[in-house]
Structure formats: C-alpha cells, structure tokens
Amino acid sequence: MRGDRWARVLVCLALSGLGGLAGIAPRLSKPADWVPARWPWSDAASLDLIGGGPINCLLVRPVTAEFAEAAASRGLATLAIVVPADDVLATARRALAANVTGIALEGDFPEDTIAAVRQAAGSALVVELAPRKRMVANSAAPILATYQGVWPGMAEMERARAGPTGSAWIDTNTGFIRGMRASSDAALWIANQPPPKTVVTAGRYLQAIADAGMSGARWVLALDDDFAARLAKRDPRALSDWGRMLALAGYYERHPEWREMREYGKLALVQDPAKGGLLSGGVLDMIAVKQTPVRPIPRQRLTPGALKDASMAVNLDADALTPEEQAVLRDFTRSGGTLLTGPPGWKDQGPSGDKITLDQRELERLNDIWREVNSMVGRRNLGVRLFNAASMLSNFLISADGRTAFLHLVNYSDYPVDNVSVHFLGNYKSATLLTPDGVEKPLELYQTEDGWGADIDKVAVVAGVRLEQ
C-alpha cells in the first residue's frame, strides 16, 4: 500500500474511533464557518491529512498557485500569511496572483498599510491576526483574530503560588475570549502558536483546541516542529494524535448551537472590552478558576436586559461609566441586586505593548477586588457548582428560551479526573453526558439543596453535560 493511502487509512481509523466527523466535510463556506489551521506544508499531497475532518481554511506561508488550486479543488480556503518584515504590498499581490482566497496580516501593521492591502485584495478577504489592543477597533470584521495568547495548561508551581485565588492556577485564554465574544458578534480566532523549541504532547494540543472551543472561539491549529516533521512522515503515533485533534475540533463544529447560547450565571462582570477585557489572567479568569459561573457584560452593552437573571454584579471601573450606565446599575441594586465596585482610584488597565497578562505588581493591586468578590460569592450556587474539579474550567450556557442548558468541562491536567460532581440551579428533567468520541450517555439526576446534581465518572480532557427541562 502506498504511503499516502496508508496515511488516509490511519487518519480515518483515528477519526472513526473518536466518534467520526460525519457531515463536516471540508467545504469552501462563508468565513464565519471557516475552521482554520496553520499549514506547514506546500505540497498538494499534504492535503490528504485533512481527510473528512473539520478544517476548511489553511493559513500558509509561502503559497504557490499549484497549492492554492489543489486546496480550492477540495473546497478549502487559503489565506496567505503576510508579516510586517515582508515587502507587505508586494507579498500580498504575489499571493493574490496565486489565487488564494485571502490574506492573513499577522502582526502590528500601520493603518495605511492595512488599507493598501485591502485595496489590492479587492473582493478577497483580508483577515487581521492583530495585537489584542487592536481587537475592539476591528469588531465589525467578519472574523476577529489575534496572534497573541497564552498557551493553555496548568501553571508552573511558582506562578501558581503567585496567583491571588488560592486555587490551582490555569493558564487560559477563556476570559479574554468570553469578553470579546460578549462585545462582538464576529467569529473569533485565537492564533497563538506552541511555545518555541518545545515538543508539545497530544494532550496539550487538545487543551488548546478546547480552551477556545468551550468559549465559542476557534484556535488556529498550529503544530510544533517535531510533531509536524513526524506527521509529514506519516508516523503512526503522530497520525493517531492528529486524528484525536481533528475529532475534538469536529466536536465543537458539530454543535453550532453552542455558539448561539448565552452564558448563564447569577454573577455578572461589567468591564470595558478595550481595557482589562483584553487581558488574560484578570478578574474574569480568577472567578472562573474558582468554578463560579460569571458572565461578562461589556460596559457599552450594559442595559437592564443584560443583567437579566443576575443577582450579583462586579463593576471594575466605576469612573468609566456614563450616566446612563450608572443608572442601570442603580436600578439593579434598587431591585435587590448586590453590586461590588473597584476601590477608589482604581483604573482598569488594558494591554501594554506586547504584554497580555498581569505582572505581579498588578496582581497585587487586584487582591483587594478579588477578596471582596470571593467574600461576596462565598459558597453560593450561582448557576452551577463543581466538586473535585480543581484542574478544570467550565462554561455554563443557556438557550434563548431557557429550556436547554449546556455545561462545557475542560481538564487542563495531564491525567484524567475521576468522580466529578456538578450541582445545577433550576429544575431539569434530564441530563446527558457528551464526549468528543461521540458518546451521549444519560446521567442520573438527584435533588440537591438548591436544584439538581449529577455525577461524572471520568473526564479525560473534554466533556459536556446537556440539561433539558
């Protein structure tokens, strides 16, 4: 059997063993549905690795007309990566002449350069893989994307000790992603790459996919050099791990309804998305690490309707609110809601230069806020409580009609977590466990003090619980 045919067989076997990806064949679809990957190869044969998986948009550098044609024949979009060190306009024009679908401007470009590339591109899409500080300005784009991100996973011990929460610290992009999705309806890509000179395990790749996926974004799949080399040689273990990665990405693509559901929780965090909302490791992540559901509300979208079902709210930068926004919070407290504001003189700070996380001095400034939030929340169930889940993050969603809820669970440790218990507010009639390998297993519901509970035997990397009234 020829090597390329054997590669296709192994990928198909890996996918079928993890639930398959029926109905998610690559296709040239609208940009909001693109599932992106950095493609480290330029030969048409490499496209066999995509198989029937969800990837349908390839970010390539460099790109040839032959590769772009081969990709298009399979229904795949191609974006040519252009960086500031290039002769930007000339590089973009060469790529467009090769008939790519569009251009990916990766880096911090002057506005006039971006405008010139857009003019040269004509009807072809230009996606900015921009610094986070430019994200809000791009919010009208069909795809919001950034190259800046932390690499998800359990933090090193020293960094974990430095965190203010007292819990095991998890490096995550979820707070940033959730804040951005609350402020824009665009598709969101996070295009951070694996740590340099690092061999990344399959589990860490799965965590990166899930870190974005559970918050409604897409990670631009990117491979470290070692994995890419082994996959190019069709190494069986690399092919198996690749199949698991495609299967997990497909798990999120099979359920577009999750991106339409709103985040649920009795605690709301009011924050300007152009400031602290652009950071990782801020208050939103601190609350999430404590397994408390919290929904971000951009200051600019603060309305009485935005606070529906909330019983508590945290306003990080009270001085930044307009009189109209202040009135919304006054009415919230008059109706019985609890409001916590930042200390006097507190200013919510956004990214500075290339820095997207808080340094130790800034973390210490947040300690006062964190202590107040932690005291206010206490042991209350504000939507869902998790037990035996110290290495996990969650995202609790609810449908527009309130009849269906979904709990995303992601385990950031390198080993499975056994015996996870979840306690939900509300009155649910059924609970179903979903996993990326296609399992849909009914869970037994039992009554708790303030709602219903269910137990999950094991979470390897990803699991979800669908609740229905």
C-alpha positions in Angstrom: 0.0 0.0 0.0 1.4 3.4 -0.9 2.3 5.8 1.9 -0.3 8.4 1.1 -3.1 5.8 1.0 -1.9 4.3 4.3 -1.9 7.8 5.9 -5.5 8.3 4.8 -6.5 4.9 6.3 -4.8 5.7 9.6 -6.4 9.2 9.9 -9.9 7.7 9.0 -9.4 5.0 11.7 -8.4 7.6 14.3 -11.4 9.7 13.4 -13.9 6.8 13.4 -12.5 5.6 16.7 -13.3 9.0 18.2 -16.9 9.5 17.0 -16.2 10.4 13.4 -16.9 13.6 11.7 -19.9 12.8 9.5 -21.4 15.9 7.9 -18.4 18.1 8.4 -16.5 17.5 5.2 -14.2 20.4 4.2 -16.0 22.9 2.0 -15.5 26.5 0.8 -18.1 28.1 3.1 -18.7 31.6 4.4 -15.8 33.0 6.5 -17.8 32.7 9.8 -17.8 28.9 9.3 -14.1 28.6 8.5 -12.2 26.2 10.8 -8.6 27.4 10.5 -5.1 25.8 10.7 -1.6 26.9 10.0 -0.4 24.6 7.3 3.3 24.0 7.4 3.5 22.2 4.1 3.2 23.4 0.5 2.7 20.1 -1.4 -0.8 19.1 -2.5 -0.3 15.6 -1.1 -0.3 17.0 2.4 -4.0 17.9 2.0 -4.7 14.2 2.4 -4.2 14.7 6.1 -7.3 16.8 6.3 -9.4 13.8 5.3 -13.0 14.3 6.3 -12.2 16.5 9.2 -13.5 19.9 10.1 -10.5 22.0 8.9 -11.6 24.0 5.8 -9.2 27.1 5.9 -5.5 26.9 5.7 -3.1 29.7 6.6 0.0 29.2 4.5 3.5 30.8 4.1 4.7 30.7 1.4 2.0 29.8 -1.0 2.1 28.6 -4.6 -0.5 28.7 -7.3 -0.4 24.9 -7.5 -1.1 24.5 -3.8 -3.9 27.1 -3.8 -5.5 25.4 -6.8 -5.3 21.9 -5.1 -6.8 23.3 -1.9 -9.6 25.0 -3.8 -10.4 21.8 -5.7 -11.1 20.2 -2.3 -13.3 23.1 -1.1 -10.6 24.6 1.2 -10.0 28.3 1.7 -6.4 29.5 1.7 -5.1 32.6 3.4 -1.6 33.7 2.6 0.3 34.9 5.8 2.0 38.3 5.4 4.1 39.7 8.3 5.5 43.2 8.9 9.0 42.2 7.9 7.8 41.5 4.4 7.6 43.9 1.5 4.0 43.8 2.5 2.1 45.0 -0.5 4.3 43.1 -3.0 4.0 39.9 -1.0 0.2 40.3 -0.8 0.0 40.9 -4.5 2.0 37.8 -5.3 -0.2 35.7 -3.1 -3.4 37.1 -4.7 -1.9 36.3 -8.1 -1.6 32.7 -7.0 -5.4 32.8 -6.5 -5.5 32.4 -2.7 -8.9 33.0 -1.0 -7.5 35.9 1.0 -4.7 37.4 3.0 -3.8 37.0 6.7 -2.0 40.0 8.0 -0.1 38.7 11.1 1.4 41.4 13.3 1.1 45.0 14.1 0.7 46.9 10.8 0.3 50.7 10.2 -3.2 51.6 9.2 -2.2 52.9 5.8 -0.5 49.5 5.1 -3.7 47.6 6.0 -5.7 49.9 3.8 -3.4 49.4 0.9 -3.6 45.6 1.2 -7.4 45.7 1.4 -7.5 47.8 -1.7 -5.2 45.4 -3.5 -7.2 42.4 -2.3 -10.5 43.7 -3.9 -13.2 41.2 -3.1 -10.7 38.8 -1.4 -11.0 38.7 2.3 -8.2 40.2 4.5 -8.1 38.8 8.0 -6.0 40.7 10.6 -4.2 38.5 13.0 -3.8 41.6 15.1 -2.4 42.5 18.5 -5.2 42.3 21.2 -5.1 46.1 21.6 -6.5 46.5 18.1 -9.3 43.9 18.5 -12.1 46.3 19.5 -11.3 48.6 16.6 -11.8 45.6 14.3 -15.1 44.5 15.8 -17.1 45.0 12.6 -14.9 42.5 10.7 -16.4 39.1 9.8 -13.5 37.4 11.6 -11.8 38.8 14.7 -8.4 37.3 15.2 -5.2 37.8 17.2 -1.8 36.1 17.3 -1.5 36.9 21.0 -2.4 34.2 23.5 -1.2 32.3 26.5 -0.5 28.6 26.0 -3.3 26.8 27.9 -2.5 24.4 30.7 -1.8 24.1 34.4 0.6 26.9 35.5 4.1 26.1 36.8 4.2 25.9 40.6 5.9 29.2 41.2 3.4 31.1 39.1 0.5 29.1 40.7 1.7 30.3 44.1 1.7 33.9 42.9 -1.9 33.8 41.9 -4.4 35.6 44.2 -7.2 32.9 44.2 -5.6 30.3 46.4 -6.7 27.7 43.8 -4.6 25.8 41.3 -3.9 28.4 38.6 -4.7 27.6 35.0 -3.2 29.5 32.1 -6.1 30.1 29.8 -7.4 32.5 27.1 -11.0 31.9 28.1 -11.6 35.1 30.0 -10.3 37.2 27.0 -12.3 35.1 24.5 -15.5 35.4 26.5 -15.1 39.1 27.0 -14.5 39.6 23.2 -17.5 37.4 22.2 -19.7 39.4 24.6 -18.7 42.6 22.7 -18.8 41.4 19.1 -20.8 39.0 17.0 -17.9 38.2 14.7 -16.3 34.8 14.5 -13.3 34.8 16.8 -9.9 33.1 16.1 -7.0 32.9 18.6 -3.8 32.2 16.6 -1.2 31.8 19.3 1.5 29.2 18.4 3.0 26.5 20.5 5.9 27.6 22.8 9.1 27.7 20.8 11.6 24.9 20.9 9.1 22.7 22.7 7.7 19.3 21.9 4.0 19.5 22.7 2.1 16.4 23.8 -1.2 15.4 22.3 -3.0 16.3 25.5 -1.7 19.9 25.4 -2.9 20.3 21.8 -6.3 19.0 22.9 -6.4 21.6 25.7 -5.6 24.4 23.3 -8.4 23.4 21.0 -10.8 23.1 23.9 -9.7 26.3 25.6 -11.0 28.2 22.6 -13.9 25.9 21.7 -15.7 25.9 25.0 -15.8 29.7 24.9 -17.2 29.8 21.3 -13.9 30.7 19.5 -11.6 28.7 17.3 -7.9 28.1 17.9 -5.9 28.4 14.7 -4.4 24.9 14.9 -0.6 25.1 14.8 2.0 22.3 15.2 5.4 22.4 16.8 8.3 21.4 14.5 8.7 18.0 15.9 5.1 17.0 15.5 4.9 18.5 12.0 8.0 16.5 11.0 6.6 13.2 12.3 3.2 13.9 10.7 4.8 14.6 7.4 6.5 11.2 7.6 3.1 9.6 8.4 4.4 8.4 11.7 1.6 6.2 13.1 1.6 7.7 16.6 1.5 11.3 15.1 -1.3 10.2 12.8 -3.3 8.9 15.8 -2.8 12.1 17.8 -3.7 14.1 14.7 -6.9 12.2 14.4 -7.7 13.0 18.0 -7.1 16.7 17.4 -9.4 16.7 14.3 -12.1 14.8 16.2 -12.1 17.3 19.1 -12.2 20.3 16.7 -15.1 18.5 15.0 -16.9 18.0 18.3 -17.3 21.8 18.6 -18.2 22.2 14.9 -21.0 19.5 15.1 -22.8 21.7 17.7 -23.1 25.3 16.2 -26.0 25.8 18.6 -23.4 26.2 21.4 -22.2 29.4 19.9 -25.7 30.7 19.8 -26.4 30.1 23.5 -25.8 32.8 26.0 -23.5 32.5 29.1 -25.5 31.9 32.2 -24.8 32.7 35.8 -26.1 34.8 38.6 -22.9 36.8 38.7 -22.2 39.5 36.1 -18.9 41.2 35.5 -19.1 44.7 33.9 -15.9 45.6 32.1 -14.7 47.7 29.2 -13.6 45.2 26.5 -10.9 47.7 25.4 -9.3 47.7 28.8 -8.9 44.7 31.2 -11.2 42.6 29.0 -8.2 42.3 26.6 -6.0 40.7 29.2 -5.6 37.1 30.3 -5.4 36.2 34.0 -7.6 39.1 35.1 -10.7 39.1 37.4 -12.8 37.1 34.9 -10.2 34.3 34.9 -9.8 34.5 38.7 -13.5 33.9 39.2 -13.6 31.1 36.6 -10.8 29.3 38.3 -12.9 29.2 41.4 -15.6 27.2 39.5 -18.0 30.1 39.7 -20.1 30.8 36.6 -19.7 34.5 35.6 -20.9 36.3 32.5 -19.0 39.3 31.2 -21.0 42.4 30.2 -19.2 45.0 28.1 -19.7 48.4 29.6 -21.0 49.6 26.2 -23.7 46.9 26.3 -24.9 47.5 29.8 -28.7 47.5 29.8 -31.3 46.3 32.1 -31.8 43.3 29.8 -28.1 42.4 30.0 -28.5 42.0 33.8 -31.5 39.7 33.4 -31.4 36.8 35.9 -28.3 38.3 37.7 -28.3 38.7 41.4 -24.8 40.0 41.8 -22.6 42.3 39.7 -19.0 43.4 39.8 -18.2 46.8 38.2 -14.4 47.0 37.8 -14.1 50.7 36.7 -17.0 52.7 38.1 -15.4 56.0 37.0 -15.6 55.0 33.3 -19.3 54.5 33.2 -21.6 57.0 31.5 -24.5 58.5 33.5 -26.9 56.1 31.6 -24.8 53.1 32.5 -24.6 54.2 36.1 -28.4 54.5 36.2 -28.7 50.8 35.0 -26.6 49.7 38.0 -28.5 51.9 40.4 -31.7 50.3 39.3 -30.1 46.9 39.6 -29.3 47.5 43.3 -32.7 49.1 44.0 -34.4 45.9 42.7 -32.4 43.8 45.2 -29.1 43.1 43.3 -25.8 43.1 45.0 -23.1 45.4 43.4 -19.4 45.4 44.1 -17.2 48.2 42.7 -13.5 48.6 42.4 -11.6 50.5 45.2 -11.4 54.3 45.0 -9.0 55.4 42.3 -8.9 52.0 40.6 -8.4 52.2 36.8 -9.0 49.1 34.8 -5.8 48.7 32.6 -5.6 47.1 29.2 -2.6 45.6 27.4 0.7 47.5 27.3 2.9 46.8 24.3 3.1 43.0 23.8 2.1 42.2 27.3 -1.3 40.5 27.6 -1.1 39.2 31.2 -0.8 40.9 34.6 2.6 41.2 36.3 3.0 40.5 40.0 2.5 44.2 40.9 -0.7 44.4 39.0 -1.9 41.1 40.6 -1.3 42.6 44.0 -3.4 45.6 43.0 -6.3 43.2 42.2 -6.1 41.4 45.6 -8.5 43.8 47.3 -11.0 43.4 44.5 -10.5 39.6 44.5 -11.0 39.3 48.3 -14.3 41.2 48.0 -15.5 39.1 45.1 -14.6 35.9 46.9 -16.4 37.1 50.0 -19.5 38.1 48.1 -19.7 34.8 46.2 -18.8 32.6 49.2 -20.1 29.0 48.7 -23.3 30.1 46.9 -24.5 28.3 43.8 -24.7 31.0 41.1 -25.7 28.6 38.3 -23.6 25.5 38.8 -21.1 24.3 41.3 -18.3 21.8 40.6 -16.7 19.4 43.0 -13.4 17.5 42.6 -12.6 19.7 39.6 -9.5 21.8 40.7 -7.7 21.2 37.4 -10.8 22.1 35.3 -12.5 25.1 33.8 -16.2 25.3 32.8 -18.6 27.4 30.8 -22.3 27.2 31.5 -24.6 28.2 28.7 -28.4 28.5 28.3 -30.6 28.7 25.3 -32.7 31.7 24.4 -35.9 30.0 25.6 -34.2 28.9 28.8 -35.3 25.3 28.3 -31.9 23.8 27.5 -28.5 24.4 29.2 -25.1 23.1 28.4 -22.0 22.8 30.7 -18.6 22.7 29.0 -15.9 21.0 31.0 -12.2 21.1 30.1 -9.5 19.3 32.2 -6.1 21.1 32.0 -4.1 18.4 33.8 -2.1 15.6 32.2 -4.2 12.9 33.7 -8.0 12.1 33.8 -10.1 13.4 36.6 -12.4 10.9 38.3 -15.7 11.4 40.1 -16.7 14.9 39.2 -19.9 16.2 40.7 -21.9 19.1 39.4 -24.8 20.8 41.1 -27.1 22.9 38.9 -29.6 25.6 39.8 -33.0 25.2 38.2 -35.4 22.4 37.6 -34.2 19.9 34.9 -35.8 16.7 33.8 -32.8 15.1 32.0 -29.1 15.3 31.8 -26.9 13.8 29.1 -23.1 13.4 29.1 -21.4 14.3 25.8 -17.8 13.5 24.8 -15.8 14.1 21.7 -15.8 10.4 20.8 -19.5 10.5 20.1 -20.8 9.2 23.5 -24.2 10.5 24.6 -24.8 8.9 28.0 -27.8 9.6 30.2 -26.8 10.8 33.7 -28.9 10.2 36.8 -30.2 13.4 38.3 -30.5 13.7 42.0 -32.0 16.5 44.0 -29.8 19.0 45.9 -30.5 21.8 48.3 -31.0 24.3 45.6 -31.6 22.3 42.4 -30.3 19.1 40.8 -27.0 17.3 40.7 -25.3 14.7 38.5 -22.0 12.7 38.8 -19.5 12.1 36.0 -17.3 9.1 36.3 -14.3 10.5 34.4 -13.2 13.5 32.4 -10.1 12.9 30.2 -9.7 16.3 28.5 -13.2 17.3 27.4 -16.8 16.5 28.4 -20.1 18.3 28.4 -23.5 18.0 30.1 -26.7 18.8 28.3 -29.6 19.7 30.5 -33.2 19.8 29.4 -36.3 20.9 31.2 
